[in-house]
């Protein structure tokens, strides 16, 4: 079945360092979404990418959607302690009607 | 007030018991979902509903059932709870055919002993 693989599973960085998480799908996606879950909280929508090769930025966060619409990345520049949490990608299968979530990347930031 | 609410927030139950988790939303969304979250496995879809008369199985529906009592309410039942159903359960809503942004409730932490 449809799978969305996400790496790394866990990353611990020093405050001020950059962080990147990657998602790869076994099939082409209609779109990909990114969510953030703070410790003890619930997933919160960050952004949606729809077009091949699309790049979007939100302050220190940069999101990319691959040309083949099978992979995506989230890059955080100069991490802060407020960035801690789990970042999930979620892909909408082409012609599908539900999201498939990656396993998530847990980010810890040392101050 | 929260747009998506879940009750109870925490529950401990024994093996074999029937338990119901409830979800309500005030967002007016048609689509509602139940997920479970386990460490290292992300969010896995249990059931989803696109309107009151529509129920669909997700990837891990065995051992669960759902009821969409109204547009705003979607409940998840464990007919006979077992320990490997211990998890964090999230309800989510979404609206629109092209936009699948999902809004999650606060979650229910369920422990089956």
Interface residues (C-beta under 8 A of the other chain):
Chain A: X1 X6 X9 X31 X33 X35 X41 X42 X43 X44 X45 X48 X88 X90 X92 X97 X98 X99 X100 X101 X102 X103 X104
Chain B: X33 X35 X40 X41 X42 X43 X44 X45 X48 X50 X58 X59 X90 X99 X100 X101 X102 X103 X104 X105 X106 X107
